[in-house]
Amino acid sequence: MKRYCQTLTLVDNPEMIEKYIEAHAHVWPEIVQGQREVGIVDMQIYRKDRSLFMIMDTKDDFDFKRDMARLATLPRQAEWEAYVSQFQGCSAGASSAEKWQLMEKIFESNSKP
């Protein structure tokens, strides 16, 4: 299994942040189905104030660039990205990769020498 961690900063508007949280309490079924279809096994998003942290676990053969590009073509994905962009302070046409920034792992307690 591969793990990707990403970060994003929400707009500076408490009402919009609450709407973003509400949207994620009711993610459209097609979005989750599409994630599974491209090899995303689990996705979690955490929030502290305006900062978001996403953990994305994928199948071993998941290729981030290729499979995220494929995900963008699946049913309702572009509509979802356009909808949530208002909370993320970016254009409706921005891709997930343009909004969410990949993070670099700098420590793992279980790493082997």
N, C-alpha and C positions, 0 to 999 in steps of 0.2 A: 504494500500500500504506500502511496505517496501522499505527502501533506504539503499544502500550500497555505501560507498565511499572508493576508493582505490587510491594508488599512485604508480608511477613507474618512474625511471630515465632512460632517453634515452642515447644512446652512445654519446660520446663527439666528434661529427663530424657534422658540420653544413649542409653538403650536405646530409648526411643520415637523419638528422632531417627533412629536406625539403622533402625528398622522403617519409618519414613516414607520414608527413602532407598530401602529395599528395595521398598516399594510402588511407587515411581516407576520402578524398574528393570523393573517388570512391569505397567505401566498397562493396564487392561482395554481390549481393542480397541474396545468400544462407546464409550469415553470419547474416544479419538482420532477415531473416525468421527464422533461428534457434533460435535466441534470443527470438523472439516472442513465438515460440513453447514451450520453457521451462519456460516462464512466465516473461521474462524481458520486461517491458512495454516501458521503455525509457532508453537510455544510452547517456551520454554526456561526452566528454573528453576535458579538458582544458589544456593549456600548458603555462608555464613560463620558458623560456630558455630550459633546459633539463628535467625539472620536469613536469610530467603529473599528472593530477587529474581527476579521473573518478567518475561520479555520475551514479548510476544504480538504477532505480526504478523498482520494481517488484510487482507481484501480492502478495496478503496476504499469500497464501499458498506456496510461494517460499521457498525452503530450499536450502541455499547457497551451501553446500557441495554436496548434491544429484543432484541439477539441473545444477550446473556448470559441474559436471562429465557427466551428460547426454548431455549437450551442446557439450562437447568435442567429442562425438561420432557421431554428426550429419554431413551431407554432407558438405565437403570442410572446415570444422572447423579446422581440423588438418593441412591442407594445409595453411590456413590463419595464424594460429599460427606459423607455421614454417617460413612463409614469413615475418611476422612482427618481428620475433625474431632477425633478423639481425640488426634492428634498436634499439632493446631493450637490446642488449648486453648479450644475453643468448643463450643456445643451442636451436636448432630447435625443439627438442622434449620436451622442457619445457612447462608445462601446464600453463594456464592463472593464476591459483592460485599461481604458483611458481614465476611468474613474477610480478604480481600486488599484492601489499600488502594492506590488509584491514586496514582501519583507524578507530580509536575509536572516537565516538562523545563525545565532552567534554562540549558543550554548545548548547542550543537551546532556542531562545527567546520566543517561543510559548509553552515551556514546562509548564505543570501544576504541582502545588505543591503536 
